Amino acid sequence: MFNLLIGQSAQFIPLYGTHVRQVLSAAGLNEPDGIVPAERYELRLDYAKRAYTALKAELKQPK
């Protein structure tokens, strides 16, 4: 609802380039060339969920 009110899509998450790189790395995906750390990007929700699932699984692994 918040995204709808402020004009953002519910299918994307706004992140800085640094965080986009971290999310893609956690999801096991290659980051595209040209991502600038201080720039804002919109990350697709499915990629964010994939990274979240990967991080959750990694944290549950015994060390």
Residue pairs with C-beta under 8 A, 6 or more apart in sequence:
3 9
3 10
4 10
8 14
9 42
10 45
11 44
11 45
12 42
12 43
12 44
12 45
13 42
13 43
13 44
13 45
13 48
14 40
14 41
14 42
14 43
15 23
15 40
15 41
15 42
15 43
16 37
16 38
16 39
16 40
16 41
17 35
17 36
17 37
17 38
17 39
17 40
17 41
18 37
18 38
20 31
20 35
20 41
20 43
21 31
21 35
21 37
23 43
23 47
23 48
23 51
24 30
24 31
24 47
24 51
25 31
26 51
26 54
26 55
26 58
27 47
27 50
27 51
27 54
28 54
29 47
29 50
35 41
